Amino acid sequence: MYDLGEGFLYTTGRVVDAQRIGQRFCRLKLRLGRDLGEVSPFQFVMAGLPGEFEIPLTVSMYNREKLILDLFFKVREYSTEKLCGSVKYISLRGFYGKNRLNLVIGDKVLYITEDLGFSSLPLLISWIKRNSKVLDVIMVFENESEIFEVAKLIDMDFGGRIVQCIRSDLEERLELITKSTTSNTWKTILAAGGRELLKKACELAYELGAEGVIAPYTRIKCGIGACGYCIIPRTKYLLCVDGPIFKCSELASYLGLEHGD
């Protein structure tokens, strides 16, 4: 039995702004009917459209005083297309996922992320600043047409640098950025994405002697651990209640790592 905690709440969000960012992304601003509580980077809500299935969406930012929730997501299919500008109200429940940011050690962090992981950036940067850390970011896009101005997502200084690249250039960019810094600079390599990217991030963390922390992608259905739909292959973990972030060693079998528990 999982403890759902104080975040197991329902509310309605009224859309106050829906903005397309570049060709493939959307930034949605909602005014909530009630406070959903404290939220940490990588935690998510289940968003329901009228007559549609619920969609898990990572929280981008949350202003508790004004009850304003920001969501940032990739427009992939009919539901997300409809969510970006075609509805006025959305049902919400959450927040879901554990706060495991104690895994993010040291005063400097490298965050490597693909499209779904972009959502976490504003909230992650806010946490980084509050905890007197510095963040370097590598944003990995599927192709050049997806790249957008970072200022449309992030409007705060965080003391680090952002590198944008397409997937085919990732290896080269990783090599360049690691050569331009000392091997003991980053104490944590944090990554969000698919299996291939996470494996690269964990191998880099192992090579540099840093803590490897990852947020894998997997489909989520109920969000509360009841259906078992989001189990991470070859592990005992459900992403919705055991994650959404893990140590590399915890998911070594899923990633096919030679090192790990």
Disulfide bonds with the S-S distance in Angstrom:
Cys26-Cys84 2.16
Cys202-Cys248 1.99
